[in-house]
Amino acid sequence: MVVHFPIALLLVAAVLELITLKDFRSSMRPGINTLVFTGAASSIVSAIFGWLLFVQDDIEGDSVIIHQVLGNITAFLGIATAALLYQLLKKNHTTFIKPYRVFLFLTTIGVSVAGHFGASLTHGEDFLSSTLPWTDDYAGSSEFNLASVKNDSTLSEVQQQELIVQ
């Protein structure tokens, strides 16, 4: 959870920022600020934990290196975004609104791409394409055999009957 926490915070902050593009002083600003500052701080913790997992598990491969580099870049962008937001709020430098937003959206892109490579590491390189029925990697079955439920030894007789009746 610690490793994935910044992803959610920064993505939600970016979505809320999109909603408030025309009004920087929106009533959602305190929530967005909290998400950005917390997401930036936790991205550093995430990068440290990711590095510890890398060292402990002795993982190799190009995907790991790409994921690690993108994770570190994202942590840096998150801190830069938080620094710009801090300057904007505390010193009232309204000229920082556009750079702050650019950095927030770049951070979000970094989180998304780094997350994709992280998912490739944990779920396999075909984790997206294996769920699409029109690809060669599709691992699912196109048929559901209700009769096989009747012989499933892991279900009780009552559960089997309920499934058949439905």
URFENQUI-V27790 format. One record per pair of residues at least 4 apart in sequence whose ideal C-beta (glycine too) atoms are under 7 Angstrom apart, sorted by sequence separation. I is the first residue (numbers start at 1). GAP is how many residues later the second one is. D is the distance in whole Angstrom. If there is no record, write none. Layout:
i = (I I)
gap = (GAP GAP)
d = (D D)
This chain:
i = (1 4 5 6 7 8 9 10 11 12 13 14 15 16 20 25 28 29 30 31 32 33 34 35 36 37 38 39 42 43 44 45 46 47 48 49 50 51 52 53 60 62 63 64 65 66 67 68 69 70 71 72 73 74 75 76 77 78 79 80 81 82 83 84 85 86 87 96 97 98 99 100 101 102 103 104 105 106 107 108 109 110 111 112 113 114 115 116 117 118 119 120 123 126 148 155 157 158 159 160 161 162 54 59 88 120 133 155 20 87 129 132 120 130 133 20 88 119 129 130 152 19 87 88 130 54 150 126 149 16 84 88 54 149 150 16 17 84 85 149 16 84 50 146 13 81 84 50 13 81 12 13 80 81 47 47 9 13 77 81 47 9 10 77 78 9 77 43 44 43 6 9 74 77 43 44 6 74 5 6 73 74 40 39 40 6 70 74 5 40 40 2 3 70 71 2 70 36 37 3 36 2 3 67 70 36 67 66 67 33 63 67 33 63 64 63 10 36 6 24 17 17 14 13 14 14 10 11 10 11 10 7 6 7)
gap = (4 4 4 4 4 4 4 4 4 4 4 4 4 4 4 4 4 4 4 4 4 4 4 4 4 4 4 4 4 4 4 4 4 4 4 4 4 4 4 4 4 4 4 4 4 4 4 4 4 4 4 4 4 4 4 4 4 4 4 4 4 4 4 4 4 4 4 4 4 4 4 4 4 4 4 4 4 4 4 4 4 4 4 4 4 4 4 4 4 4 4 4 4 4 4 4 4 4 4 4 4 4 5 5 5 5 5 5 6 6 6 6 7 7 7 8 8 8 8 8 8 9 9 9 9 10 10 11 11 12 12 12 14 14 14 15 15 15 15 15 16 16 18 18 19 19 19 21 22 22 23 23 23 23 24 25 26 26 26 26 28 29 29 29 29 30 30 31 31 32 33 33 33 33 35 35 36 36 37 37 37 37 38 39 39 40 40 40 41 41 42 43 43 43 43 44 44 45 45 46 46 47 47 47 47 49 50 51 51 52 54 54 56 57 57 58 68 68 72 73 84 87 90 91 91 94 97 97 98 100 101 104 105 108)
d = (6 7 6 6 6 6 6 6 7 6 6 7 7 6 7 6 6 6 6 6 6 6 6 6 6 6 6 6 6 6 7 6 6 6 7 6 6 6 6 6 7 6 6 6 6 6 6 7 6 6 6 7 6 6 7 6 6 6 6 6 6 6 7 6 6 6 5 5 6 6 6 6 6 6 6 7 7 6 6 6 6 6 6 7 7 6 6 7 7 7 5 7 4 5 7 4 6 6 6 6 6 6 6 5 6 5 5 5 4 5 5 6 6 5 7 6 4 6 4 6 7 7 5 6 5 7 6 4 6 5 5 6 6 5 6 7 6 6 5 7 5 4 7 7 5 6 6 5 4 4 6 5 5 5 5 6 5 6 6 5 4 6 4 6 5 3 4 6 5 4 5 7 6 6 4 7 4 4 5 4 6 5 4 6 5 5 6 5 7 6 4 6 5 6 5 6 4 6 5 5 6 5 6 6 6 5 4 5 5 6 5 6 7 5 6 5 6 7 7 6 6 6 6 7 6 4 6 6 6 7 5 5 7 6)
